[in-house]
Amino acid sequence: MATERLVVVGGDAAGMSAASQARRLKGPAELEIVAFERGHFTSYSACGIPYWVGGQVAERDDLIARTPEEHRARDIDLRTRTEVVKLDLPGSRVRARDLDTGSESWTGYDKLVLATGARPVRPRLPGIGAHGVHGIQSLDDGQRLMDTLRRTQGRRAVVVGAGYIGVEMAEALVARGYEVTVLHRGEQPMATLDPDMGGLVHSAMNRMGIRTVSRAEVTKILTDEEGRARAVATSSGEEYEADVVVLGIGVEPRTALARAAGLPLGPSGGLLTDLSMRVRGHENIWSGGDCVEVLDLVAGRTRHIPLGTHANKHGQVIGSGVGGGYATFPGVVGTAVSKVCDLEIARTGLRERDALEAGLRFVTATITSTNTAGYYPGAAQMTVKMLAERGTGRLLGVQIVGGAGSAKRVDIAAVALTAGMTVDRMVSLDLGYAPPFSPVWDPILVAARKAVAAVRSAGV
């Protein structure tokens, strides 16, 4: 039997999970694996970068699950600092450039995995390319930011954007002793939440000394005579002094290669795949991780939801397919958690505007409770917001903001969403109870009861 060649483009979660799973199923005599990674690092936790910057994680390499050398020891020809610059689909080959020497060469494939990830959104603004302006997506990005922080004499930071990365980086910079200002366009930080829940996050950020400016439209990065960022200007005419600027505006799929090759992309620019993560219409091409769109099981349409949890699952599914097995990735419900200082933040399913865009009629219920029995020492407040479909009572989404022990309760809602449960059915869930962990009525169940009443009141 002739040896097949698998080419993997991208050396982080999805790509190397796929390569490793394929290697478990097929040995080197059956399957040669060549992987290209444009950066220095592989198989790392990008989600951990803010905690490395903030000092909770001591060393950069603590974030690395498997080094290039470890992958090579498993018979994977991993080539770091090598960027794939062109896909030749008719010729079943890729063109790669060595970023250190500039030399380019073609590599043929029998099977191809595209795991090119996402890139930080960098708006086209004057000064956006200045020294001291950083987007954070890869470990190389994190290293460049840390190098800047070590060189910088001043202690003023501006974070542009208040999503997960923006909020987490703001807290990390405060932990490093920086005076931090967060500029964002929305009504409240954390646009992944509804504004009423985002307001709770805003208050928490203010309490920890983070200056948060809402409805701020950034127009320019001002620089000094050496070309380094010195301030951020907004449309209101305000200027916010900065020794370092971090972009937390969000990310977009890195799919320029795929677009140039004519591969199918969705509304967000992510690659479209089937349930086995094969690129639609291409038998021997798979894709996974932050460069794909996935099915939202609640809204019933594809969305770009870049999370490491998804990427690792995609890789396992892809590796099984490449290795001759079969596995599927059915979709997601959009679950995510974060924190700012002692405040935990979680969401799953749809926000109000998501439900409106999906054409769903809904009711909402918001409750405030404690994360443990109210009399138990250390009890902290938590707020739960629940969306349910009008008429049917089907759960549509849950948002949680509260103290320690609040965020992971969103997993209950994620399971309920995946199962298609109604809020009425949720009230009967047999959840664990003891005073150190929960009130007698868990806050999720209290919110479900209130949602049931809202559904009944609204009628059909």
matplotlib code that plots the C-alpha trace (Angstrom):
import matplotlib.pyplot as plt

x = [0.0, 1.4, 2.0, -0.4, 0.6, -1.4, -0.6, -1.7, -1.8, -1.7, 0.1, -2.2, -5.2, -7.2, -4.3, -2.1, -5.1, -6.0, -2.4, -2.0, -5.3, -4.5, -1.1, -2.8, -4.9, -2.2, 1.5, 4.3, 4.2, 0.6, 0.4, 3.2, 2.2, 3.7, 2.5, 3.3, 3.1, 3.9, 4.9, 7.4, 5.0, 2.5, -0.3, -0.6, -3.3, -4.1, -6.8, -4.1, -2.2, -3.9, -3.0, 0.6, 0.6, -1.0, 1.4, -0.9, 0.9, 4.6, 6.2, 5.2, 6.1, 3.6, 0.9, 2.4, 0.8, 3.2, 6.3, 7.4, 10.0, 7.4, 5.3, 8.3, 9.1, 5.7, 6.6, 5.0, 7.2, 6.4, 7.9, 7.7, 8.3, 6.9, 3.8, 1.7, 1.1, -0.8, -3.2, -3.2, -6.3, -6.2, -2.6, -3.1, -0.2, 0.6, 3.3, 5.1, 7.6, 10.4, 10.0, 13.6, 15.2, 12.4, 12.8, 9.6, 8.7, 5.7, 4.5, 2.0, -0.8, -3.3, -5.3, -5.3, -6.3, -6.8, -6.4, -5.3, -7.0, -8.2, -6.5, -7.1, -9.3, -7.1, -9.2, -7.6, -6.7, -3.8, -1.1, -2.5, 0.8, 2.8, 5.2, 3.4, 0.1, -0.7, -3.4, -3.5, -4.3, -1.3, 1.5, 3.9, 1.5, 1.7, 5.5, 5.7, 3.4, 5.5, 8.6, 7.0, 5.9, 9.4, 10.9, 8.3, 9.1, 5.5, 2.6, -0.4, -2.3, -5.3, -7.4, -9.5, -12.5, -14.3, -15.0, -13.5, -9.9, -10.3, -11.7, -9.2, -6.2, -7.4, -7.4, -4.0, -2.5, -3.9, -2.2, 1.1, 0.6, -0.7, -3.3, -5.8, -8.5, -10.9, -12.5, -15.4, -18.1, -21.0, -23.5, -21.8, -18.7, -19.0, -21.2, -21.5, -24.1, -27.2, -26.6, -28.4, -26.0, -23.0, -23.7, -22.8, -19.5, -19.0, -19.5, -17.0, -14.4, -14.8, -14.4, -11.1, -9.8, -10.3, -11.6, -14.2, -15.4, -18.6, -19.7, -16.0, -15.2, -11.4, -10.2, -6.4, -3.3, -1.1, 2.6, 5.8, 8.8, 10.2, 7.0, 5.8, 2.2, 1.6, -2.2, -5.5, -7.8, -11.6, -14.3, -15.4, -12.0, -10.7, -7.2, -6.2, -2.5, -0.9, 2.5, 1.0, -2.2, -3.9, -6.6, -9.4, -11.9, -12.3, -11.0, -11.9, -11.3, -7.9, -9.2, -7.5, -5.8, -9.1, -10.9, -8.2, -8.6, -12.3, -13.3, -16.8, -17.1, -20.0, -21.4, -18.6, -15.9, -15.2, -14.9, -18.0, -17.8, -20.1, -20.6, -17.3, -15.5, -14.8, -14.9, -18.1, -17.7, -14.1, -13.7, -10.0, -10.0, -10.9, -11.0, -11.4, -10.7, -11.0, -11.1, -14.5, -18.1, -20.1, -23.8, -25.5, -27.9, -30.3, -30.5, -30.2, -27.5, -23.7, -21.7, -18.1, -17.4, -13.6, -12.9, -10.2, -12.8, -14.3, -10.9, -9.7, -12.9, -12.7, -9.2, -10.3, -13.1, -10.8, -8.1, -10.6, -11.8, -8.2, -7.2, -10.1, -12.6, -15.7, -16.7, -18.9, -19.1, -22.9, -22.7, -22.6, -24.8, -22.3, -21.1, -18.4, -17.1, -14.7, -13.9, -12.8, -11.4, -13.7, -16.7, -17.5, -19.2, -20.9, -23.3, -24.8, -27.3, -28.9, -28.9, -32.0, -30.6, -29.6, -33.2, -34.6, -32.2, -33.3, -36.9, -37.8, -40.4, -39.3, -39.7, -37.0, -36.6, -33.9, -33.3, -30.7, -29.7, -26.7, -24.2, -24.5, -27.1, -27.5, -26.4, -23.2, -20.0, -18.8, -22.1, -21.9, -24.5, -25.2, -27.6, -29.1, -30.9, -32.9, -34.5, -37.3, -39.3, -42.8, -45.5, -43.3, -41.2, -38.1, -34.9, -33.1, -30.3, -28.8, -26.4, -24.8, -22.8, -21.8, -19.2, -17.1, -19.0, -21.4, -20.0, -19.9, -23.6, -23.9, -23.0, -26.5, -28.0, -25.7, -26.9, -30.5, -30.1, -28.4, -31.2, -33.9, -35.4, -38.2, -37.9, -40.8, -38.9, -35.8, -37.6, -37.7, -33.9, -32.4, -29.4, -27.0, -27.6, -25.7, -25.3, -21.7, -22.6, -26.1, -29.4, -32.1, -33.4, -30.4, -30.4, -30.8, -34.0, -35.3, -34.7, -36.4, -39.5, -39.7, -39.3, -42.2, -44.4, -43.3, -44.1, -47.6, -48.3, -47.3, -49.5, -49.2]
y = [0.0, 3.4, 5.9, 8.9, 12.4, 14.6, 18.3, 20.4, 24.2, 25.6, 24.2, 25.0, 23.3, 22.1, 21.4, 19.4, 17.6, 16.4, 15.4, 13.6, 11.7, 10.7, 9.5, 7.3, 5.7, 5.3, 4.8, 6.5, 3.6, 4.4, 8.1, 10.8, 14.0, 17.4, 20.4, 24.0, 26.7, 30.3, 31.0, 29.6, 27.7, 24.8, 23.3, 26.2, 27.8, 31.2, 31.6, 31.6, 34.6, 37.2, 35.2, 35.0, 38.7, 39.3, 37.1, 34.3, 32.0, 32.3, 31.2, 31.4, 27.8, 26.8, 27.5, 25.0, 21.5, 20.0, 21.5, 21.1, 18.7, 16.5, 16.4, 15.5, 12.7, 11.3, 11.1, 14.4, 16.6, 19.9, 23.0, 26.1, 29.6, 28.4, 30.1, 28.6, 31.3, 29.5, 26.6, 24.8, 22.6, 21.2, 20.2, 19.0, 21.0, 24.0, 26.6, 27.4, 30.2, 29.9, 33.1, 33.2, 32.6, 33.7, 30.6, 29.0, 25.5, 23.3, 20.3, 17.9, 16.2, 13.5, 15.0, 18.6, 20.1, 23.9, 25.1, 28.7, 30.1, 33.7, 37.1, 40.1, 42.7, 45.7, 48.6, 50.8, 53.8, 56.2, 54.8, 51.4, 49.8, 51.9, 50.3, 49.5, 48.6, 44.9, 42.5, 39.3, 36.0, 33.8, 33.0, 35.0, 38.0, 37.5, 37.4, 40.6, 42.3, 41.1, 42.4, 45.8, 45.8, 45.0, 47.8, 50.5, 53.0, 54.5, 52.8, 53.9, 51.4, 51.8, 48.7, 49.2, 46.9, 45.4, 41.8, 38.8, 39.5, 43.3, 42.7, 40.0, 42.0, 45.1, 43.1, 41.6, 45.1, 46.4, 43.4, 44.6, 48.0, 49.9, 52.7, 51.2, 52.8, 50.7, 52.3, 50.6, 51.4, 49.8, 50.9, 48.6, 46.4, 42.7, 42.9, 39.1, 40.0, 42.0, 45.7, 45.2, 42.4, 44.2, 47.1, 44.8, 44.1, 47.9, 48.5, 45.8, 47.2, 50.6, 49.1, 47.7, 51.0, 50.4, 53.5, 52.4, 54.7, 53.7, 54.8, 55.7, 55.6, 55.4, 57.4, 57.5, 56.2, 59.1, 58.5, 60.2, 61.2, 57.6, 56.1, 54.7, 54.9, 57.7, 58.2, 57.1, 59.7, 59.3, 61.0, 63.1, 64.8, 63.2, 61.8, 59.0, 58.8, 55.4, 53.8, 50.6, 49.9, 46.5, 45.7, 43.7, 44.4, 40.8, 38.4, 37.3, 34.0, 33.8, 32.5, 34.6, 31.4, 29.6, 32.6, 32.8, 29.1, 29.4, 27.4, 28.0, 30.7, 31.7, 35.1, 35.7, 34.7, 31.3, 28.1, 26.0, 22.3, 19.3, 17.4, 15.5, 18.8, 18.2, 21.4, 21.4, 20.0, 18.7, 15.1, 15.3, 18.7, 19.3, 22.4, 23.2, 25.7, 29.5, 29.6, 27.8, 28.6, 26.1, 25.4, 27.2, 24.6, 27.2, 29.7, 27.1, 28.9, 29.0, 31.4, 32.1, 31.2, 31.0, 29.0, 26.5, 24.0, 23.8, 23.7, 20.7, 18.8, 19.7, 18.3, 15.0, 14.7, 15.6, 13.2, 10.4, 11.1, 11.4, 8.2, 6.2, 6.4, 8.5, 11.1, 14.3, 17.7, 18.5, 22.1, 24.4, 26.5, 29.4, 28.8, 31.0, 32.1, 34.8, 36.9, 40.4, 40.6, 38.6, 38.9, 35.8, 36.2, 33.5, 33.1, 30.4, 30.4, 33.6, 37.2, 39.3, 40.7, 37.2, 36.0, 39.0, 38.4, 34.8, 35.9, 34.3, 35.7, 35.5, 36.5, 37.3, 36.6, 38.1, 37.1, 38.0, 35.3, 34.1, 31.5, 29.6, 29.5, 33.1, 32.3, 30.5, 32.5, 34.1, 34.0, 36.2, 37.8, 36.5, 37.6, 35.2, 36.3, 33.7, 33.9, 31.5, 31.2, 32.6, 30.0, 26.9, 27.9, 26.5, 27.7, 30.1, 31.5, 32.2, 34.9, 34.9, 37.6, 37.0, 36.1, 32.9, 29.8, 31.6, 31.1, 27.3, 27.1, 28.1, 24.5, 23.4, 25.8, 24.6, 21.0, 22.1, 24.0, 21.1, 18.8, 21.3, 21.6, 24.0, 26.2, 24.3, 21.1, 22.8, 23.6, 19.9, 19.3, 17.3, 19.5, 19.0, 21.0, 21.7, 25.1, 25.6, 25.2, 26.5, 27.8, 25.2, 26.5, 26.9, 30.3, 28.6, 27.0, 30.2, 31.9, 29.0, 29.4, 33.1, 32.3, 29.8, 32.5, 34.9, 32.4, 31.7, 35.4, 36.2, 33.5, 32.3]
z = [0.0, -1.0, 1.8, 1.8, 2.8, 5.1, 5.1, 8.1, 7.8, 11.3, 14.4, 17.3, 18.8, 15.8, 13.5, 15.9, 17.5, 14.0, 13.3, 16.6, 16.3, 12.7, 13.8, 16.6, 13.9, 11.2, 11.5, 9.4, 6.9, 6.0, 6.6, 6.3, 8.2, 7.4, 9.4, 8.8, 11.6, 10.9, 14.6, 17.0, 19.2, 18.9, 20.9, 23.4, 25.4, 23.9, 26.5, 29.2, 27.8, 29.9, 33.1, 32.0, 31.4, 34.8, 36.6, 37.7, 35.3, 36.0, 32.7, 29.0, 28.5, 31.2, 28.5, 26.0, 26.1, 23.5, 21.9, 18.3, 19.4, 21.1, 17.9, 15.8, 18.2, 17.3, 13.6, 12.6, 10.3, 12.0, 10.3, 12.5, 11.2, 7.9, 6.4, 3.7, 1.1, -1.6, -2.1, -5.4, -5.2, -8.7, -8.2, -4.6, -3.3, -1.0, -1.4, 1.9, 2.7, 5.3, 7.2, 8.3, 4.9, 2.5, 0.4, -1.0, -2.1, -3.0, -1.0, -2.4, -0.4, -0.5, 2.4, 3.6, 6.9, 7.1, 10.7, 10.1, 13.1, 13.6, 13.7, 15.9, 14.2, 13.4, 12.1, 9.4, 11.5, 11.4, 13.7, 14.1, 13.1, 15.6, 18.0, 21.3, 19.6, 20.2, 19.1, 21.2, 19.5, 19.4, 21.9, 19.6, 20.1, 23.8, 23.7, 21.7, 24.3, 27.2, 25.5, 25.1, 28.8, 29.9, 27.8, 28.5, 31.2, 31.6, 33.3, 31.2, 29.1, 26.8, 25.9, 22.8, 23.0, 25.9, 24.9, 26.6, 25.6, 26.3, 29.8, 30.7, 29.4, 31.3, 34.5, 33.6, 33.1, 36.4, 38.1, 36.5, 38.0, 35.0, 35.0, 32.5, 30.4, 28.3, 25.3, 23.6, 21.2, 22.9, 25.6, 28.1, 28.1, 27.2, 24.1, 24.4, 27.1, 27.0, 28.1, 31.4, 32.4, 30.9, 33.3, 36.2, 34.5, 34.1, 37.8, 38.7, 36.4, 37.9, 41.4, 40.6, 39.2, 35.5, 33.7, 31.2, 28.5, 26.6, 23.1, 22.4, 18.7, 18.3, 15.3, 15.6, 17.4, 18.2, 18.1, 19.3, 17.2, 17.4, 16.0, 19.3, 20.5, 23.0, 23.0, 21.6, 20.0, 19.8, 17.7, 20.7, 20.5, 23.7, 23.8, 26.2, 27.0, 26.6, 26.8, 25.5, 23.5, 23.4, 20.8, 22.3, 19.5, 18.6, 16.0, 12.5, 10.6, 9.0, 5.6, 2.9, 1.6, 1.4, -0.2, -2.9, -3.6, -4.0, -0.9, 0.5, 3.2, 5.4, 6.4, 8.9, 6.5, 8.1, 6.2, 5.9, 6.7, 7.1, 10.3, 9.9, 9.4, 5.7, 3.7, 1.8, -1.7, -1.1, -0.2, 0.9, 2.6, 6.3, 8.4, 12.1, 14.8, 14.7, 10.9, 10.5, 11.1, 13.2, 13.5, 16.3, 17.6, 19.1, 16.2, 13.5, 11.4, 11.2, 13.3, 14.0, 17.6, 18.1, 21.3, 22.2, 23.4, 19.9, 18.2, 20.1, 19.4, 15.7, 15.6, 17.1, 14.6, 11.7, 12.8, 13.0, 9.5, 8.1, 9.9, 8.4, 11.2, 11.5, 14.0, 13.9, 15.4, 15.6, 16.6, 19.6, 21.8, 22.3, 25.9, 27.3, 30.7, 31.8, 34.9, 35.9, 39.4, 41.6, 39.2, 37.1, 33.7, 31.7, 28.8, 26.6, 23.9, 22.5, 23.7, 23.1, 19.8, 18.7, 19.2, 17.4, 14.4, 14.3, 14.2, 17.5, 19.9, 23.5, 27.1, 29.6, 33.3, 35.6, 39.2, 41.8, 44.4, 46.2, 45.1, 48.4, 51.1, 52.2, 55.8, 54.7, 55.3, 52.1, 50.2, 47.1, 45.0, 41.5, 38.8, 36.2, 33.1, 31.1, 27.7, 26.7, 23.5, 23.8, 23.5, 23.6, 26.6, 24.9, 26.6, 24.3, 26.4, 29.9, 31.1, 34.6, 36.4, 40.0, 42.6, 43.0, 42.0, 39.7, 36.2, 35.9, 36.6, 32.9, 32.1, 33.4, 30.9, 28.1, 28.7, 28.8, 25.5, 23.8, 24.9, 23.7, 27.1, 28.1, 31.1, 32.7, 32.4, 33.8, 37.1, 37.8, 37.3, 40.2, 41.1, 43.9, 47.1, 50.3, 52.0, 50.9, 47.3, 46.7, 48.2, 48.4, 45.1, 42.9, 41.1, 37.7, 38.9, 40.4, 37.0, 35.3, 37.5, 36.8, 33.1, 33.2, 34.7, 32.0, 29.3, 30.7, 31.2, 27.6, 26.1, 22.6]

ax = plt.figure().add_subplot(projection="3d")
ax.plot(x, y, z, "-o")
ax.set_aspect("equal")
plt.show()
